[in-house]
């Protein structure tokens, strides 16, 4: 059972009673201020949701670009390692393999 704060209910009743005693001018002013408040709240809420949506789209696009770049980099390294292995099996010197693949002699010496 949720906690019920009796003071908030009392304050709400007093607030309603105060509004009930407004003159017609005060009531119109009060209603106008509520309208302005609700309009601003909706504008801010809409802007927040739109910004959140744009941020998600941009974040996904950045992530996709980073993933593609990383994949290309890893694919290029894998291709260079495969080429180096094949050249080493053919008896090509490690220095020439390093020069042609961009790998270090230590990397080539590992396989």
C-alpha positions as a printed NumPy array, in Angstrom:
array([[  0.   ,   0.   ,   0.   ],
       [  1.582,   3.301,  -1.027],
       [  2.336,   5.941,   1.547],
       [ -0.286,   8.676,   1.633],
       [  0.844,  12.06 ,   2.888],
       [ -2.182,  13.742,   4.551],
       [ -0.473,  17.148,   4.433],
       [ -0.301,  17.124,   0.629],
       [ -4.022,  16.397,   0.472],
       [ -4.728,  19.247,   2.89 ],
       [ -2.573,  21.639,   0.867],
       [ -4.392,  20.602,  -2.298],
       [ -7.782,  21.287,  -0.689],
       [ -6.644,  24.72 ,   0.52 ],
       [ -5.257,  25.489,  -2.927],
       [ -8.565,  24.622,  -4.55 ],
       [-10.446,  26.678,  -1.978],
       [ -8.209,  29.666,  -2.677],
       [ -8.836,  29.355,  -6.432],
       [-12.576,  29.099,  -5.806],
       [-12.442,  32.509,  -4.096],
       [-10.73 ,  34.249,  -7.05 ],
       [-12.532,  37.094,  -8.746],
       [-13.287,  36.64 , -12.439],
       [-10.189,  38.705, -13.364],
       [ -7.973,  36.717, -11.002],
       [ -9.405,  33.444, -12.319],
       [ -8.761,  34.504, -15.933],
       [ -5.195,  35.5  , -15.009],
       [ -4.697,  32.192, -13.183],
       [ -6.019,  30.184, -16.138],
       [ -3.787,  32.143, -18.518],
       [ -0.738,  31.426, -16.353],
       [ -1.66 ,  27.703, -16.352],
       [ -1.931,  27.795, -20.133],
       [  1.494,  29.432, -20.447],
       [  2.969,  26.903, -18.012],
       [  1.493,  23.93 , -19.893],
       [  2.578,  25.338, -23.252],
       [  6.156,  25.826, -22.035],
       [  6.199,  22.373, -20.471],
       [  5.042,  20.837, -23.764],
       [  7.59 ,  22.821, -25.79 ],
       [ 10.41 ,  21.721, -23.502],
       [  9.181,  18.124, -23.505],
       [  8.956,  18.067, -27.286],
       [ 12.399,  19.624, -27.682],
       [ 13.833,  17.065, -25.276],
       [ 12.307,  14.139, -27.168],
       [ 13.424,  15.517, -30.542],
       [ 16.936,  16.104, -29.211],
       [ 17.026,  12.638, -27.754],
       [ 15.965,  11.178, -31.106],
       [ 18.578,  13.185, -32.996],
       [ 21.224,  12.142, -30.489],
       [ 20.355,   8.487, -30.967],
       [ 20.561,   8.81 , -34.741],
       [ 23.918,  10.61 , -34.564],
       [ 25.246,   8.134, -32.018],
       [ 24.264,   5.184, -34.166],
       [ 25.86 ,   6.755, -37.232],
       [ 29.088,   7.508, -35.344],
       [ 29.13 ,   3.96 , -33.985],
       [ 28.574,   2.538, -37.444],
       [ 31.42 ,   4.636, -38.888],
       [ 33.759,   3.635, -36.055],
       [ 32.836,  -0.008, -36.525],
       [ 33.473,   0.145, -40.263],
       [ 36.828,   1.864, -39.748],
       [ 37.865,  -0.688, -37.135],
       [ 36.728,  -3.535, -39.388],
       [ 38.727,  -2.17 , -42.312],
       [ 41.776,  -1.762, -40.106],
       [ 41.499,  -5.285, -38.71 ],
       [ 40.805,  -6.689, -42.179],
       [ 43.861,  -4.934, -43.58 ],
       [ 46.029,  -6.272, -40.778],
       [ 44.651,  -9.775, -41.298],
       [ 45.387,  -9.555, -45.029],
       [ 48.941,  -8.364, -44.34 ],
       [ 49.495, -11.213, -41.874],
       [ 48.193, -13.756, -44.374],
       [ 50.423, -12.317, -47.112],
       [ 53.432, -12.343, -44.787],
       [ 52.815, -15.996, -43.858],
       [ 52.597, -16.977, -47.515],
       [ 55.735, -15.045, -48.442],
       [ 57.621, -16.568, -45.513],
       [ 56.558, -20.066, -46.645],
       [ 57.927, -19.213, -50.098],
       [ 61.293, -18.398, -48.504],
       [ 61.238, -14.624, -48.966],
       [ 63.462, -12.805, -46.472],
       [ 61.814, -11.292, -43.38 ],
       [ 63.234,  -7.849, -44.217],
       [ 61.559,  -7.844, -47.649],
       [ 58.298,  -9.15 , -46.185],
       [ 58.372,  -6.393, -43.544],
       [ 59.024,  -3.754, -46.178],
       [ 56.235,  -4.954, -48.472],
       [ 53.54 ,  -5.56 , -45.799],
       [ 54.32 ,  -2.83 , -43.286],
       [ 54.56 ,  -5.406, -40.499],
       [ 57.477,  -5.436, -38.096],
       [ 60.069,  -8.166, -38.288],
       [ 58.979,  -9.298, -34.809],
       [ 55.382,  -9.746, -36.013],
       [ 56.574, -11.738, -39.02 ],
       [ 58.913, -13.852, -36.88 ],
       [ 55.986, -15.027, -34.72 ],
       [ 54.711, -17.41 , -37.379]])
